[in-house]
Amino acid sequence: MNKKPSRSLTELDRFITPFRADGSGRFHLRSLKTNERGGLDKDEAENILEANRQRLIGLQEKLYAQDRWSVLIILQGMDAAGKDSTIKHIFEGVNPQGCEVTAFKQPTTLELEHDFLWRSVVALPKRGNIGIFNRSYYEECLVTRVHPELLHQEKLPPKLITKKIWRERFEDIVCFERYLARNGTLILKFFLNISRQEQRQRFLDRLEQPAKTWKFSMSDVTERGWWNRYQAVYQDIVRHTSTPLAPWYVVPSDHKWFARVVIGSVIIRALEGLDLKFPRADKASMEEFKRVRKALENESARGLKRVVKKART
């Protein structure tokens, strides 16, 4: 398969703009297609994905060297939406020294002794690094809302658990993300939007493949019974936490290959916007480099003389 030349950032916009929610307009999750293909076939998508990978490798190297910005990538979605495989395919080849994945599962006893943002705060990426959250602090506005009994495990004072708690958490998150953005963290949030029918098929596929059965549990089927509730809560989350500093990208994910094109394109576009560059050495450093080069060249010359002398004897 011949690879096509990489597309310009302007061309990538058609895989970005339609799926961006920044709070400037109305948002209705049910009106969005989950099986969008963007006019691509699978081979074309793979060409774009590979081109994006190569660009991401170069951009991540500059991000790490510049050591000024940090990048936080949040992946949310229903079970089997493709979060794990998205991370694997998009970040293939990226230097692991500057990239870390954190998967947020059921809170531990220690985590429940703190506020709902605490476990995410301690996992934030440092400057120069990309941090990927497989699920995130949004779970504390999602699962705990679908299953209110879980909220009581967080040991909040009873008088603080009111009907306003979800709106208050949205406000806390918006303020938190604004704080991060103002301190040099680029925030990219993705909701992998799949249909109920596609989730069912992926569950069946897992049951038929021995290498994937470990991912499956009966709780996955149980949670399907709350599908409509989850969709309503996700809509509320996107509506209340989409901002220009931390927009949501609602990604059609029935076709995993198209979801990867969208997510990869968003990441490339955002990183390009940071104007990343390798640091320039100052005058003092340049003088030091000259002395180091001279010492190394002299060392090489002396070593050559020793080899010649030994050969003659």
Long-range contacts (C-beta under 8 A, 24 or more apart in sequence): 1-43, 1-46, 1-47, 3-47, 3-50, 3-51, 4-44, 4-47, 4-48, 4-51, 5-51, 6-51, 6-52, 6-54, 6-55, 7-48, 7-51, 9-268, 9-269, 9-272, 12-265, 12-268, 12-269, 13-269, 14-38, 15-48, 15-261, 15-262, 15-265, 15-266, 16-249, 16-262, 16-265, 16-266, 16-269, 19-249, 19-250, 19-251, 19-252, 19-262, 20-247, 20-248, 20-249, 21-238, 21-242, 21-247, 21-248, 21-249, 21-250, 22-242, 22-243, 22-244, 22-247, 22-248, 23-239, 23-242, 23-243, 23-244, 23-247, 24-244, 27-235, 27-238, 27-239, 27-242, 28-235, 29-193, 29-231, 29-234, 29-235, 29-238, 29-250, 30-231, 30-235, 32-193, 32-250, 32-252, 33-252, 34-193, 34-194, 34-195, 34-198, 34-252, 34-253, 34-254, 35-195, 35-198, 35-252, 35-254, 35-255, 36-252, 36-255, 36-258, 37-255, 37-258, 38-258, 38-261, 38-262, 40-258, 40-261, 42-255, 42-257, 45-257, 45-258, 45-260, 45-261, 46-257, 48-261, 48-264, 48-265, 49-89, 49-90, 49-257, 49-260, 49-261, 49-264, 52-90, 52-261, 52-264, 52-265, 52-267, 52-268, 53-90, 53-92, 53-93, 53-264, 54-93, 55-268, 56-90, 56-91, 56-94, 56-264, 56-267, 56-268, 56-271, 57-93, 57-94, 57-95, 59-268, 59-271, 59-272, 59-276, 60-94, 60-95, 60-98, 60-99, 60-130, 60-271, 61-95, 61-98, 62-276, 62-277, 62-278, 63-98, 63-128, 63-129, 63-130, 63-271, 63-274, 63-276, 64-95, 64-97, 64-98, 64-128, 64-129, 65-128, 65-278, 65-279, 66-128, 66-276, 66-277, 66-278, 66-279, 67-127, 67-128, 67-279, 68-127, 68-128, 68-184, 69-127, 69-128, 69-184, 69-185, 69-186, 69-274, 69-276, 70-124, 70-125, 70-126, 70-127, 70-128, 70-129, 70-130, 70-131, 70-184, 70-185, 70-186, 71-125, 71-129, 71-130, 71-131, 71-185, 71-186, 71-188, 71-270, 71-271, 72-124, 72-125, 72-131, 72-133, 72-180, 72-185, 72-186, 72-187, 72-188, 73-130, 73-131, 73-132, 73-133, 73-188, 73-190, 73-267, 74-133, 74-136, 74-138, 74-187, 74-188, 74-189, 74-190, 75-132, 75-133, 75-134, 75-135, 75-136, 75-190, 75-192, 76-135, 76-136, 76-138, 76-142, 76-189, 76-190, 76-191, 76-192, 76-234, 77-190, 77-191, 77-192, 77-193, 77-194, 77-253, 78-192, 78-194, 78-199, 78-227, 78-230, 79-199, 79-220, 79-223, 80-194, 80-199, 80-202, 80-203, 80-206, 80-220, 81-192, 81-193, 81-194, 81-199, 81-253, 82-192, 82-194, 82-253, 82-256, 82-259, 83-134, 83-135, 83-192, 84-134, 85-256, 86-192, 86-256, 86-259, 86-260, 86-263, 87-132, 87-134, 89-260, 90-260, 90-263, 90-264, 90-267, 91-130, 91-132, 94-130, 98-128, 98-129, 98-130, 99-129, 99-130, 99-131, 99-132, 100-125, 100-129, 100-130, 100-131, 100-132, 101-132, 101-134, 102-131, 102-132, 102-133, 102-134, 103-134, 103-135, 104-133, 104-134, 104-135, 104-136, 104-137, 104-139, 105-135, 107-153, 107-154, 112-153, 112-154, 112-155, 113-155, 116-140, 116-154, 116-169, 117-172, 117-173, 117-176, 124-180, 124-185, 125-185, 127-184, 137-173, 137-176, 138-173, 138-237, 138-241, 140-169, 141-166, 141-169, 141-170, 141-173, 141-233, 141-237, 142-230, 142-233, 142-234, 142-237, 145-233, 146-226, 146-229, 146-230, 146-233, 166-236, 167-240, 170-237, 170-240, 170-241, 173-241, 174-240, 174-241, 174-243, 174-246, 177-241, 177-243, 177-245, 177-246, 178-243, 178-245, 178-246, 180-246, 181-245, 181-246, 186-270, 186-271, 186-274, 187-245, 187-246, 188-249, 188-266, 188-267, 188-270, 189-241, 189-246, 189-247, 189-248, 189-249, 190-248, 190-249, 190-251, 190-263, 190-266, 191-234, 191-238, 191-248, 191-249, 191-250, 191-251, 192-251, 192-253, 192-259, 193-250, 193-251, 193-252, 193-253, 194-253, 194-254, 195-254, 196-224, 196-227, 198-253, 198-254, 199-224, 200-224
